[in-house]
Amino acid sequence: MQKLGRGMLISGAECTGVLRVVETVQDVIALMKTDVSNVILFTRSASATTVTPLFSRIKGVVCTAGGPTSHLAIVAREFDIPCVMASEIYYDGNLDLQNILINKEGEIFLAPA
């Protein structure tokens, strides 16, 4: 598997799912109308309060900012979903809709479909 990056695994355990990039409120609203049961959200904002309504339905979240005390990390712990914070991503392609694996060390890999 190709390694995409790594960060701090703040909560949850290893998981696999489809990465969905969320950059705007409109992205969240669009996802709320779909089945997100196999989705791992990708956001750049650790204070992304707008994504929390999806937390009861998603598999996990990856964020390029923040740390263990960020709002996003605290809410993810409450929902016991895998949450990787302060992620460094080494992938220069389109991340949206990629199948990924988050392991227990906070490493992020492309995963087979």
Sequence and secondary structure as in RCSB ss.txt:
>XXXX:A:sequence
MQKLGRGMLISGAECTGVLRVVETVQDVIALMKTDVSNVILFTRSASATTVTPLFSRIKGVVCTAGGPTSHLAIV
AREFDIPCVMASEIYYDGNLDLQNILINKEGEIFLAPA
>XXXX:A:secstr
  EEEEEEEEES  EEEEEEE  SHHHHHHHHTS  TTEEEEES TT GGGGGGTTT SEEEESS  TTSHHHHH
HHHHT  EEEEEEE   S  TT EEEE TTSEEEE   
